[in-house]
């Protein structure tokens, strides 16, 4: 996912400690990404609704997150 796509979707990603990131949309938490403890090449994403997904790259997890977010409220 490119920075332009992140801006278009109103998503931001920020570090949340060691091996973790938080994704926000319009100021609210949309997802968390956490690096695996045993296998450091696997990341787990959890949406705010509790849906889990595993992937190898942050970009893949961002794509999955964008595909599974509910529509924006205005």
Buried (B, 14 or more C-beta within 10 A) or exposed (E): BEEEEBEEBEBBBEEBEEEEBBBBBEEEEBBBBBBEEEEEEEBBBBBBEEEEBEBEEBEBBBBBBBEBBEEEEE
